[in-house]
Amino acid sequence: MLDVVTKLAQKNDKKIVMVVADGVGGLAKEPGGKTELETANCPHLDGLAKRGISGLMNTVAPGITPGSGPGHLGLFGYDPLQYLIGRGALEATGIGENLGPNDVAIRCNFCTLDADGNISDRRAGRIPTDESTSIVKILNEDVQIDGVEVRVLPVMEHRFVVIFTAEGLGGGVLDTDPQKTGVPPLDPQPVGDCPLNKNTAKIAKEFYSQAVKILKDQPKANGCTMRGFSKKPDMPTFEEAYGLKAGAIAVYPMYRGLASLVGMETVGSPKSLEEEVETLRDNWDDYDFFFLHWKYTDSRGEDGDFDAKVKMIEELDVLIPAIEALGPDVLIVTADHSTPAKLASHSWHPVPVTLVAEDARIDPVQKFDENAAICGGLGQFRAVELMTLALAHADKLAKYGA
Amino acid sequence: MLDVVTKLAQKNDKKIVMVVADGVGGLAKEPGGKTELETANCPHLDGLAKRGISGLMNTVAPGITPGSGPGHLGLFGYDPLQYLIGRGALEATGIGENLGPNDVAIRCNFCTLDADGNISDRRAGRIPTDESTSIVKILNEDVQIDGVEVRVLPVMEHRFVVIFTAEGLGGGVLDTDPQKTGVPPLDPQPVGDCPLNKNTAKIAKEFYSQAVKILKDQPKANGCTMRGFSKKPDMPTFEEAYGLKAGAIAVYPMYRGLASLVGMETVGSPKSLEEEVETLRDNWDDYDFFFLHWKYTDSRGEDGDFDAKVKMIEELDVLIPAIEALGPDVLIVTADHSTPAKLASHSWHPVPVTLVAEDARIDPVQKFDENAAICGGLGQFRAVELMTLALAHADKLAKYGA
């Protein structure tokens, strides 16, 4: 389908803004109650629903709870059942690293080894971040592997990222974490017979061998495990797929990273939603498509704090007029998944979506929420179709066939 | 999916009528207004919606604006993302030619060549149809290629069709139109290494070489370009796919041609909707399935004439009782795509569909229009599923599995 859309894509000067209120879909606290969106006072979001067309969207597929990676890939029009972002690549992306085609990223954990070389603590006592950061720095400076650029980067507590850069590396290497204590870390094993995977496994083995020598005097973090070996998925960029120059506006590095994986430029360094909207305004002329990410609806959902999530929805609502004032030709508000405060986690429940555009077929929906969206003109659909709809409403798709 | 349906298909004497009101889906002229269907006074179509089950349908996929070819293939149950009708085959079909398996069809343009053999006018001054028709006749008589039947057929103004008939011809040849003036037409180049394509390219080269000699004294049309080389797509017929003997009733050759591509017989030579319904009545006993095509809803939409399109809907409405009086076991009314007068072109907006049958699960929809259909029992679906629903409601599909 993406290939078909790519062939039909045509450029014009119309602008599309996709506002993603992370995890905004929710659940009522009790039967008969209201969801977070139904509870929130959001006249401007409701106004969009009145003037646009709405629907319910499964960002991956019905019943599937999306991680942030698959959720956003779906929104961006890349089928998350086809394109997978490996855990290493996602972790690297999450700390703001833009992976290139020769990079293999690995999520690593410091662990504690006993005198026999067996793992006694798989998380090295969850050592504090400042302590692990300085150990990571030593590894980054001291590990030297011929013909390979090795970067070792801190994440948090016992977690860090390793990136190998060289030509001819594959992402298919099995985790070295044995998932239990009392045994040593596993050797890095290549998947199948692919020589590219064998290259990576060999380098990982060398990395580990040098690392344990460098770490041998550390009281807790004297070993490590390596997981989620992965390369950047081989996806067309937004420019290649849609002919769109796309800008990503987000506070959190993870979402800036996800956007950059599909070739969006990250714009500005906003620290709040107000600053995100300012960034949008300041860069309005430079892009055809804007992805604007609002994190805190998800964060408060993850906290299980219903009322705080309602407040985060209302904070977004207040800024909708400022976004509309810029005159986007297509304005979409939706989410990458639901994060009901009741569950304090991502969930599989479909998310509401509203699209406002000159040639949208306006439906009777009057509110921006989960139940109102059921009777929306967009029906219930998979997020991977959203970009096609966005492009169509911006007159950016030619007719299919004569 | 088509293979599954084919395996389940079973014959009986029930009759299915699919009425296609071309481009009937529309848009309100202004926000808060009514679409063409909502504006029209169509008690009989509304009566079908009341007594049947409705839904909204994307003939290709959400956000995709269908051409007439893909739109109808979808309605006929052939996935238009899988089966493509090339431009040459569609143009030949549009002038009423039924392509066989050994035919390659090409849409050609007369062009004007200057003294150096470069194109000075890509459309030969849009010469009048009667003038080009007589030049086409000369080409048809004079071009002779060994072992190949060559037919040259007029279309309109500078446009004509060439059909090569021989065994071992492929449809993969690139356009010879350089898309600009000041350069000669391109040589016909085969796609890839396929010998079938090379055969066609060689014949096309010979055709062009003879044509420029024959045309050399023409003041305007002294050259030509060749585009959209294509064969009939390799699809099962209606009989093979569904076990249906199908008749097509349409005024325009294009739609008769599209129906014949899937093995329908074209019935009668109606010149109006009244004559189409008469044709249906006169041939009622001879077919299991009827495709009845009403063109003018699309034409008036293409004209951008909202009120005239409303009138065309009302003209269809008046004849619905005459169709119902024949007692179809399954009666479907829908469209191949939307053609909102507001846009004066085909569009991506989904089309309403209503199905009336003894065993339809009647839903609460009371009107035949875009917004009423949102809450229909058929939901929102891709047209490629419509034939399965038609067959099911006619008891023509066996149970799947035990």
Interface residues (C-beta under 8 A of the other chain):
Chain A: M1 V4 V5 L8 R51 D359 R361 I362 D363 P364 C375 G376 G377 L378 G379 Q380 F381 E385 T388 L389 A390 L391 A392 H393 L397 A398 K399 Y400 G401 A402
Chain B: L27 A28 P31 G32 T35 L56 V60 A61 P62 G63 I64 T65 P66 G67 S68 G69 P70 P80 L81 L84 I85 R87 L90 E91 P340 K342 L343 S345 H346 S347 W348 H349 E370 N371 I374 C375 G379 Q380
